[in-house]
Amino acid sequence: MSAMETTRGPRRRRLWWLAAMVAVPVVLVVALWFQPQKLFIDETVDDADPTASDGSRTTGSSEPSGAVTTEPGAPAARPVLATGELVSLDHGTSGVVRILDVDGRRVVRLEGLDTDNGPDLYLYLTTNPAGGDEGAFDDDFVNLGRLKGNRGDQNYDLAADVDLSRYRSVVIWCDRFNSAFGAADLASA
């Protein structure tokens, strides 16, 4: 065995160790920052419709089975303040947005939401229209909180001091990558 062959083995091992020492932290950073596993994990939420518990009561046996009527003095049906349909932007997104008045409390409700999961998703009420400049979604907005899940029905409370007339859309926003997954223009009901 020549002297060259005896030094080549340890040198190769050092190169492999050096490559591993660089690759492992890179893989960890990518996994923690980008969270690619979320693309394969769905989080389904099933929040109850806040209008379903409006004080209505089922009446006696003269009504057909399952019929619900409102007794005198029970609260009236909850007004829908605005509605919109989610459209896809950077990710396939569908569902319906309703802004409801529930006993003076305003609730933003997502129904039938279906979008991709992501690492840092929020729901924003924004002045930017759904078809507007994507970079403007986070310029003038109200943060309604982290998206509870990427599928299902969800409720988000809207502060009483928010002037709905200023805002044009609801957007599912990935804060980490400044990316709009989907948005819905709001139309007064």
Summary of the structure (lengths in Angstrom):
residues: 189
radius of gyration: 25.5
end to end distance: 86.3
largest distance: 102.6
contacts: 539
relative contact order: 0.18
helix: 23%
strand: 37%
